[in-house]
Amino acid sequence: MLKKFLSVISLSVLSVSAWADVVLTAPEEIIVLAIDDQEVSKGLISKKNNSFKLDAGVHSISVKYQDIFYHASGEHDVLKSNILTLNQVPLQDGQSYKLVLVNPPKDFDQAKEFAERPTIAIQNQSGQKVAEQVGASQQNKSWLGQNLFGAVTDLRKDKPQATVVYVPEAHAQVTSAQNATNVAGNQLIELWKKATSQQRKEFTAWLTEQASR
């Protein structure tokens, strides 16, 4: 049984490795909005790192800085920068990269200044910078295609295709809507149960922000 279990794990790892050309990760303070003009988004409950699978080659990556600060009064502030785009970023096959804040702020006052003129870079797995952008390059805009729960986002052009099964249109519309609602609700409940106190505060802050729009 143990050998069979290890065998399954090995096959899974090999399968993922065969398809994962480049992996790009971002900390929770850096929101990845688009890669090569393909819109992506973080989940409602932030993870420590969000991962993106890409084809090797040159990419343009649009991001913004965002952080939440809680004050002694019980109130909080959400700081956001405008959009930065790192253009013509060379990403090599089989390598891992990460987005980082350059000289990250240590307190609220520093964070306010940083949000006005953020500096964000991309490092390779050796810690060397391969790209850097100083200051926001675009005004904030509404990006669509949000990913509700945050996950590994696969943006490769050549990736395994899903099997298509025909379902009568009327039945498919009702079933898909019901299934999507049930799955999303169950996922949200499970995420809330597993979330830390800090993550629950962030989620509550996010809901407050959406309600005020």
Buried (B, 14 or more C-beta within 10 A) or exposed (E): EEEEEEEEEEEEEEEEEEEBBBBBBBBBBBBBBBBBEEBBBBBBBBBEBBBBBBBBBEBBBBBBBBBBBBEEEEEBEBBBBBBBBBEEBEBEEEBBBBBBBEEBBEEEEEBEEBBEEBBBBBBBEEEEEBBBBEEBEEEEEEBEEEBBBBEEBEBBEEEEEEEEEEEEEEEEEEEEEEEEEEEEEEEBEEBEEEBEEEBEBBBEBBEEEEEEE
